[in-house]
């Protein structure tokens, strides 16, 4: 019977790194997942991206990947994370630069994006916000972020394409854990 091992490298944006490094080194893992994104953290990331379009990913991404990437590559552990936050493409570029600086050759890094629906908000200005009962247009303040929860599909596709590292924006929390199961066991998306 086929088995895979998935480690949890983080459960929130500011989680400690050291336990994940120990898991990568000693846990005989196939995957490690860094789940670091919440509604608050994606809003903070979106504000950072507005100030600097090259930012918008988790501020600890560079620190984590400097340590975890060489170890994961050495132990053949694939990394899946939503640390791309509001800018998974910039996060991919950062991780690719880290891999280059560390002399890691042949690594495949993928970004999953499409969760940012902010540019489409005008179509929904008359939609009722459940929490307030008001329409989107009636809300006070300035909107800076609007993201849809993506599922596991993009992560599965990245794994099918040979990715060693998959960086996402807003996906459902279980997606980063269920995607490797779907991929490894050939499950159907509607199973």
C-alpha positions in Angstrom: 0.0 0.0 0.0 1.4 3.4 -1.0 2.0 5.9 1.8 3.1 9.5 1.8 4.1 11.7 4.7 3.1 15.4 4.9 4.5 17.6 7.6 3.0 20.9 8.9 5.8 23.5 8.8 3.6 26.4 10.0 0.1 27.0 11.2 0.1 30.8 11.1 2.1 33.7 9.6 4.6 34.1 12.5 5.1 30.4 13.4 8.6 29.2 14.5 10.8 27.7 11.7 12.9 25.3 13.7 10.3 22.5 14.1 9.8 22.4 10.4 13.5 22.0 9.7 13.6 19.1 12.1 10.6 17.5 10.3 12.3 18.0 6.9 15.6 16.5 8.2 14.3 13.6 10.3 10.6 13.1 9.5 11.1 11.0 6.3 8.6 13.4 4.7 7.4 13.6 1.1 5.9 17.1 1.6 6.0 20.0 4.0 3.2 22.5 4.1 3.6 26.0 5.4 0.1 27.4 6.1 0.7 31.0 6.8 -2.3 33.0 5.5 -5.4 34.4 7.0 -7.8 37.2 6.1 -5.8 39.7 8.2 -2.5 38.7 6.8 -3.6 38.8 3.2 -4.9 42.3 3.8 -1.6 43.3 5.3 0.2 41.8 2.3 -2.0 43.6 -0.1 -1.2 46.9 1.6 2.5 46.1 1.3 2.1 45.3 -2.4 0.3 48.7 -2.9 3.4 50.4 -1.4 5.9 48.3 -3.4 4.7 46.0 -6.3 7.7 43.7 -5.7 6.3 42.8 -2.2 3.1 41.4 -0.9 4.3 38.0 0.1 4.8 36.8 3.7 7.6 38.8 5.2 9.1 35.7 6.7 9.3 33.9 3.3 12.9 34.8 2.7 14.0 33.7 6.2 12.1 30.5 6.0 13.2 29.5 2.5 16.8 30.4 3.1 16.8 27.6 5.7 14.2 25.2 4.5 14.8 25.2 0.7 18.3 23.6 0.8 17.3 21.1 3.4 14.1 20.1 1.5 15.9 19.8 -1.8 18.6 17.6 -0.1 15.9 15.3 1.4 13.6 15.4 -1.6 10.8 17.0 0.3 8.4 19.1 -1.7 7.3 22.4 -0.2 3.8 23.7 -0.5 2.9 27.1 1.0 0.5 30.0 0.8 3.2 32.4 1.8 2.7 34.0 -1.7 -0.2 35.9 -0.1 -1.0 38.9 -2.3 1.9 38.3 -4.7 2.8 34.7 -5.4 4.7 35.6 -8.5 7.0 37.9 -6.6 7.4 35.1 -4.0 8.3 32.7 -6.7 11.0 35.0 -8.0 12.4 35.5 -4.5 12.5 31.7 -3.9 14.2 31.2 -7.3 16.8 33.8 -6.4 17.4 32.0 -3.1 17.8 28.7 -4.9 20.3 30.3 -7.3 22.3 31.9 -4.4 22.4 28.5 -2.6 23.6 26.7 -5.8 20.4 24.6 -6.0 20.2 23.4 -9.6 17.3 21.7 -11.2 14.6 22.8 -8.8 11.2 23.5 -10.2 9.1 26.3 -8.5 5.5 27.1 -9.3 3.2 29.9 -8.4 -0.6 29.5 -8.1 -2.6 32.7 -8.5 -6.0 33.9 -9.6 -7.5 34.5 -6.2 -7.2 38.3 -6.4 -10.7 39.4 -7.4 -10.2 43.1 -6.4 -10.2 44.2 -10.1 -13.7 42.7 -10.5 -15.4 44.3 -7.4 -17.3 46.9 -9.5 -19.5 44.0 -10.8 -20.5 43.2 -7.2 -21.1 46.7 -5.7 -24.8 45.9 -5.3 -24.1 42.5 -3.6 -25.1 42.2 0.0 -22.3 41.7 2.5 -23.6 38.9 4.8 -22.0 40.2 8.0 -23.5 43.7 7.7 -26.6 43.3 5.6 -25.4 46.3 3.5 -24.3 46.3 -0.1 -20.6 46.4 -0.9 -21.1 50.0 -2.2 -22.6 51.1 1.2 -19.5 50.0 3.3 -17.5 52.7 5.0 -13.8 52.9 4.4 -11.5 52.0 1.5 -11.4 48.5 0.2 -7.8 47.3 -0.4 -8.2 43.6 -0.8 -10.7 41.1 -2.2 -9.7 37.5 -2.6 -11.5 34.3 -3.4 -10.5 31.0 -1.8 -9.1 28.7 -4.5 -9.1 25.0 -4.0 -6.4 22.3 -4.6 -6.6 22.3 -8.4 -3.8 24.7 -9.1 -1.5 23.0 -6.6 -2.3 19.6 -8.1 -1.5 20.9 -11.6 1.9 22.3 -10.4 2.7 18.9 -8.8 1.8 17.2 -12.1 4.1 19.5 -13.9 7.0 18.5 -11.6 7.1 21.3 -9.1 9.3 20.9 -6.1 8.0 24.1 -4.5 4.5 25.4 -4.9 3.7 28.9 -3.7 0.1 30.1 -3.6 -1.9 33.1 -2.8 -5.3 32.6 -1.0 -6.3 28.9 -1.2 -8.4 27.1 1.3 -6.3 25.9 4.2 -6.9 22.2 3.5 -5.9 22.7 -0.1 -2.2 22.7 0.6 -2.6 19.4 2.4 -5.1 17.6 0.2 -3.4 18.6 -3.1 -0.5 16.2 -2.6 -2.9 13.4 -1.7 -5.0 14.0 -4.8 -1.8 14.1 -6.9 -0.1 11.0 -5.3 -3.2 8.8 -5.2 -4.7 9.9 -8.5 -8.0 10.9 -6.8 -10.6 12.7 -8.9 -11.4 16.3 -7.9 -15.0 15.4 -7.3 -14.3 12.3 -5.2 
